Amino acid sequence: MTKLLHLSDTHLGNRQYGSDTRRDDFTRAFEGAIDRALEEDVDAVIHTGDLFHRRTPSLPIVTDCIEILRKLADADIPFYGIVGNHDRKMDQQWLDLIRETGTAERLDQTPTMVNGDVALYGIDAVTSPAWHAADFTLEDSPNPDAFRLLGMHQLFEPLVPEFYADHDLADVLDRVNIDIDAIALGDYHKTESSIVEGVPAWYAGSTERCATDEIEPRTVSLLEIEDGDLERRELELDTREFESIRIEFDEGDSHGYARDELDRHQLDDKVAIVTLTGERTPVTSSDVYDMAVDKGAAVCKVDDDRGRRQLDLDGGPQGDIQSADKLIEEKLADQHLSEIATEVEERVRTDDNLAQTAIDDTMEELIREAQADAFDERDTELELGETAEEVNGE
């Protein structure tokens, strides 16, 4: 039997709510997941994207990541990953750098064999404009009887609600050139699973809570593969608890009222998410923040909605608002831009190391490369045409 641990969306470096404590929580959750892999004595760990929260993680965060992965390397357990949309860079990826330390490997469209009978594949997060042109061709396994497991980082129907999903997972199965036995997914922070066209697929979920509506326990997935059969179990991680509190003020309610409302909740060492509604009073959001911290909350976030007209959002999309990058990509996808235009746009928007003064030179280089490739293809077509004419003439 081959045992794998699947985790995803660790978002290392996420300083949630502006808190250093929360940033450290994300690191501890990742270490907890790796410790579970050691406890279960797995044959390999797979990570399906968003290892880091940003494209430019700090050096201490990268160093902490490598030190944690060193635990696996010391136990001869390989760590395989793909690139998510949060940590995707234009050129060399962080996984490529970490690979140089001997603590991680990057999955791609060629098989990575585990125990000779499990073939792992990986496809990095694909932007919306590039989706329809993306190549999902996979190289077949040297063992024709191997269990083929594909890792991806996208939001797919039917596992993700339709209003939140980017694509239909059936589209991927139609575009890969080999039979896939299972698909391990990242990008959705809740644990979900389904069977699509006979293929089991699932999201492992995030290892820490990235939003207040992620109330379920954080988990990783333990995969046991034997004789072509897959068994999957969710292993719960020990993460910091969240406490959601709603305080509705009437005119004249004082600081004592707010303290009494907070006293109804156990806040010790928790993340307190406090929402203030109702009428405006002399009690400020800063006052409530200080009260929650005094009562033992490790982290506190206060949303002051007092005096605002309440909107009925029942039945509408839930979860975080889409990022600006994602909204831009969706709009660009509707424009049917050429591949070079898409590449130019993404380089300008996402390359953190591209200086403003270097944009013109970078764009000219990309366009020249595209022109050279186009002329090479045209020359090849002409040469083939001339050869065909010579053959026909003879």
Secondary structure as UniProt FT lines:
FT   STRAND          2..8
FT   HELIX           16..18
FT   HELIX           20..40
FT   STRAND          44..47
FT   HELIX           59..74
FT   TURN            75..76
FT   STRAND          79..81
FT   HELIX           94..99
FT   TURN            100..102
FT   STRAND          105..106
FT   STRAND          112..114
FT   TURN            115..117
FT   STRAND          118..123
FT   HELIX           128..130
FT   TURN            131..133
FT   TURN            144..145
FT   STRAND          147..153
FT   STRAND          156..157
FT   TURN            158..159
FT   TURN            162..164
FT   STRAND          167..168
FT   HELIX           169..175
FT   STRAND          182..186
FT   STRAND          192..196
FT   TURN            197..198
FT   STRAND          199..203
FT   TURN            212..213
FT   STRAND          219..226
FT   TURN            227..228
FT   STRAND          229..236
FT   STRAND          242..249
FT   TURN            251..252
FT   HELIX           255..263
FT   TURN            268..269
FT   STRAND          271..278
FT   HELIX           285..294
FT   TURN            295..296
FT   STRAND          299..304
FT   TURN            306..307
FT   TURN            314..315
FT   HELIX           324..333
FT   TURN            334..336
FT   HELIX           339..350
FT   TURN            352..353
FT   HELIX           356..358
FT   HELIX           359..393
//
